[in-house]
Amino acid sequence: MKVLVVIAHPKLTNGSRVNKSLISAIKDHVSTIRNLYELYPNGVFDIKKEQSLLLEHDVLVFQFPIFWYSAPYLLKKYFEDILTPGFAYGGDEKDFKLKDKIFQIVVSLGARRDSYYPLTIPQPDDESKNYIEKRLVDLFGNSLSDALFFDYEQLSSYTKMKYQHPFVVFGAPEINLPWRITDSELNSIKSNYIELINTFHNV
């Protein structure tokens, strides 16, 4: 299967440790890599080109960091500009041109894992951990990542693509904080990413 990776990171070459390493790890295992911030620094897409690439590939991987609980601006604009009516969705079956393609997101988050998978509900006198509001825990259980990635699952469903479980990297802050993943942990994550990509080739 042909694998397309669309990466959206505004500081990929000079400020990203994790995403830069991940892209380097899988570059020889995928068909095409599109670096949105390098290709379109002014935010004006070649819509026909990008749509053509989506059509040419079987697996669509979108790799990006989470900034303030959302994707970088350029990726959101990419979805708005590229996934147009009559191409990605519409009133007729022929309008769903991405139907049955595999949709995979690969996401890095600066916070540690327990910021998104709390083990307990916050107590007023305990500020030692990052907790999720009880209201959100009630809605989404013990995984805020389900809420963070809900938009992408819906996007995939609406365009009739096959949504895959997100590949999530925790502990990837821009600066060196105590919970930042180690080089050894990063190497293990890179191996897991390669393994994920290779499973698509075996489908």
Backbone torsions as a table, in degrees:
resi	resn	phi	psi	omega
1	MET	NA	143.5	178.8
2	LYS	-85.4	128.4	-175.8
3	VAL	-111.6	124.6	175.1
4	LEU	-106.4	130.3	174.3
5	VAL	-114.0	120.1	175.1
6	VAL	-106.1	113.8	-179.2
7	ILE	-108.1	135.3	179.9
8	ALA	-127.5	94.4	177.8
9	HIS	-141.7	115.9	-175.3
10	PRO	-66.7	-15.9	-179.3
11	LYS	-126.4	38.4	-173.6
12	LEU	-59.8	-44.0	-173.1
13	THR	-86.8	-23.9	-174.6
14	ASN	-131.4	15.9	178.8
15	GLY	-154.9	0.1	-177.0
16	SER	-112.8	119.7	175.6
17	ARG	-86.7	-48.7	-173.5
18	VAL	-74.2	-54.6	-176.1
19	ASN	-64.4	-37.6	177.2
20	LYS	-62.5	-41.1	179.2
21	SER	-67.8	-39.1	-179.5
22	LEU	-65.6	-43.5	179.2
23	ILE	-63.2	-41.9	179.1
24	SER	-61.8	-36.1	-177.2
25	ALA	-68.5	-35.9	-172.4
26	ILE	-103.7	1.4	-172.8
27	LYS	-58.9	-31.3	-179.3
28	ASP	-90.5	2.5	-177.5
29	HIS	-111.4	-0.4	-178.8
30	VAL	-124.1	163.8	-178.2
31	SER	-80.9	-41.5	-173.0
32	THR	-147.2	140.0	172.5
33	ILE	-122.6	130.5	178.2
34	ARG	-119.2	113.3	178.1
35	ASN	-93.5	100.2	-171.2
36	LEU	-60.4	-41.3	-177.0
37	TYR	-72.3	-23.8	175.7
38	GLU	-81.0	-41.0	-176.7
39	LEU	-77.1	-35.1	-173.3
40	TYR	-132.3	63.8	-179.2
41	PRO	-62.6	-23.0	178.9
42	ASN	-93.1	-0.4	176.3
43	GLY	76.4	12.2	179.0
44	VAL	-103.8	110.2	-174.1
45	PHE	-85.3	151.1	165.6
46	ASP	-85.9	91.4	-170.3
47	ILE	-61.4	-46.3	-179.5
48	LYS	-61.3	-40.4	179.1
49	LYS	-63.3	-48.0	-177.6
50	GLU	-67.5	-38.7	177.2
51	GLN	-65.1	-39.7	178.7
52	SER	-61.6	-41.0	178.9
53	LEU	-65.5	-39.6	177.2
54	LEU	-61.1	-40.0	-179.2
55	LEU	-69.7	-33.0	-175.1
56	GLU	-75.5	-17.0	-174.2
57	HIS	-111.2	153.6	-179.0
58	ASP	-93.7	-31.3	-177.0
59	VAL	-119.6	125.3	-178.5
60	LEU	-112.4	110.3	-178.9
61	VAL	-106.9	128.2	178.1
62	PHE	-116.4	113.4	-176.2
63	GLN	-109.6	130.1	-176.6
64	PHE	-165.4	157.7	172.6
65	PRO	-88.2	156.4	172.3
66	ILE	-93.2	122.6	175.7
67	PHE	-113.9	115.4	-179.8
68	TRP	50.6	51.0	172.8
69	TYR	65.8	24.8	-179.5
70	SER	-152.5	166.7	177.3
71	ALA	-77.4	158.6	174.3
72	PRO	-57.5	150.7	-175.7
73	TYR	-51.1	-44.6	-172.5
74	LEU	-66.6	-30.8	177.4
75	LEU	-70.6	-40.7	177.3
76	LYS	-61.7	-40.6	178.1
77	LYS	-66.7	-36.1	177.1
78	TYR	-58.0	-49.7	179.8
79	PHE	-61.4	-40.8	-179.1
80	GLU	-67.0	-39.9	-174.8
81	ASP	-84.5	-33.7	-172.7
82	ILE	-91.8	-38.2	-176.8
83	LEU	-87.3	74.0	-172.0
84	THR	-91.5	160.7	174.1
85	PRO	-60.5	140.3	-178.2
86	GLY	86.9	-12.5	176.4
87	PHE	-114.3	-55.5	-177.4
88	ALA	-101.0	-19.1	-179.7
89	TYR	-162.9	171.8	178.8
90	GLY	161.7	-164.9	-175.6
91	GLY	-91.6	-3.2	-178.1
92	ASP	-130.7	151.2	-177.1
93	GLU	-57.9	-32.8	-178.9
94	LYS	-69.5	-14.3	179.2
95	ASP	-77.1	-13.6	-178.0
96	PHE	-95.8	72.7	-172.2
97	LYS	-75.2	-12.2	178.2
98	LEU	-101.0	9.3	-177.3
99	LYS	-54.8	134.1	176.4
100	ASP	73.6	2.9	172.3
101	LYS	-73.4	150.0	179.7
102	ILE	-81.2	129.8	-178.3
103	PHE	-114.3	114.1	-176.0
104	GLN	-126.9	129.8	172.4
105	ILE	-108.6	142.0	177.5
106	VAL	-123.8	115.1	-165.9
107	VAL	-127.5	138.1	173.7
108	SER	-113.6	141.4	179.3
109	LEU	-127.1	139.6	-177.5
110	GLY	-71.7	-30.7	-175.6
111	ALA	-79.0	163.9	177.5
112	ARG	-75.1	166.7	-173.5
113	ARG	-61.7	-39.8	-175.0
114	ASP	-72.5	-4.3	172.1
115	SER	-74.4	-20.8	-176.8
116	TYR	-113.8	-15.4	177.6
117	TYR	-126.0	72.1	-175.5
118	PRO	-68.2	144.1	179.0
119	LEU	-91.6	-20.3	-178.4
120	THR	-141.0	165.0	174.5
121	ILE	-83.5	142.1	-176.9
122	PRO	-61.1	143.6	174.8
123	GLN	-109.7	144.6	-175.6
124	PRO	-57.1	-30.3	-175.5
125	ASP	-100.1	11.5	-177.9
126	ASP	-124.2	104.0	179.0
127	GLU	-113.8	21.2	-174.7
128	SER	-81.3	-12.9	-178.9
129	LYS	-129.7	161.2	172.9
130	ASN	-87.4	115.4	-178.3
131	TYR	-110.7	160.1	172.1
132	ILE	-95.0	144.1	176.9
133	GLU	-56.0	141.4	-178.8
134	LYS	-56.1	-36.9	-179.8
135	ARG	-58.1	-40.2	-179.4
136	LEU	-73.9	-35.2	176.4
137	VAL	-63.3	-40.7	178.8
138	ASP	-62.0	-36.1	-177.6
139	LEU	-77.6	-42.7	-170.1
140	PHE	-116.9	6.4	-177.1
141	GLY	74.0	-152.2	-175.9
142	ASN	-92.1	25.8	179.4
143	SER	-135.5	100.7	176.6
144	LEU	-69.9	-20.8	178.7
145	SER	-60.9	-29.3	176.0
146	ASP	-60.9	-36.9	177.9
147	ALA	-74.2	-40.7	-178.4
148	LEU	-61.1	-37.1	-172.9
149	PHE	-102.4	6.2	-178.9
150	PHE	-58.4	-40.1	-179.1
151	ASP	-58.6	-39.1	-176.5
152	TYR	-74.7	-34.4	175.6
153	GLU	-65.1	-40.0	178.6
154	GLN	-68.5	-40.4	177.1
155	LEU	-58.3	-46.3	179.6
156	SER	-62.3	-43.6	-179.9
157	SER	-64.7	-43.2	-175.9
158	TYR	-66.1	-32.3	179.6
159	THR	-94.6	4.4	175.9
160	LYS	65.6	31.3	172.3
161	MET	-90.2	170.3	-177.1
162	LYS	-100.4	102.8	-177.2
163	TYR	-72.7	133.0	178.0
164	GLN	-108.7	155.7	178.0
165	HIS	-59.7	131.1	-177.4
166	PRO	-60.0	143.3	171.7
167	PHE	-95.2	111.0	-169.5
168	VAL	-116.6	132.8	176.3
169	VAL	-114.4	115.7	176.3
170	PHE	-93.4	163.7	175.1
171	GLY	71.4	41.7	-179.1
172	ALA	-121.7	56.9	178.6
173	PRO	-71.9	158.3	179.5
174	GLU	-69.4	-28.1	179.6
175	ILE	-110.1	166.2	-175.5
176	ASN	-81.9	97.0	178.4
177	LEU	-106.4	162.2	-174.0
178	PRO	-57.0	-30.1	-176.9
179	TRP	-94.2	7.6	178.9
180	ARG	-61.7	136.6	-177.8
181	ILE	-63.8	146.1	-178.4
182	THR	-80.1	168.6	177.1
183	ASP	-61.3	-37.8	178.8
184	SER	-64.6	-43.7	177.9
185	GLU	-64.0	-39.9	179.1
186	LEU	-64.1	-39.8	178.0
187	ASN	-62.1	-38.4	177.7
188	SER	-66.2	-39.8	178.2
189	ILE	-64.9	-40.8	177.6
190	LYS	-60.5	-41.2	178.3
191	SER	-63.7	-39.6	178.4
192	ASN	-66.4	-35.4	179.2
193	TYR	-67.1	-44.7	176.9
194	ILE	-59.7	-43.1	179.2
195	GLU	-62.0	-40.9	177.7
196	LEU	-60.7	-47.0	179.8
197	ILE	-61.7	-41.9	-178.1
198	ASN	-66.9	-27.4	177.2
199	THR	-64.6	-31.0	179.0
200	PHE	-68.0	-32.7	179.3
201	HIS	-68.9	-21.3	-177.1
202	ASN	-95.8	1.6	-179.4
203	VAL	-71.9	NA	NA
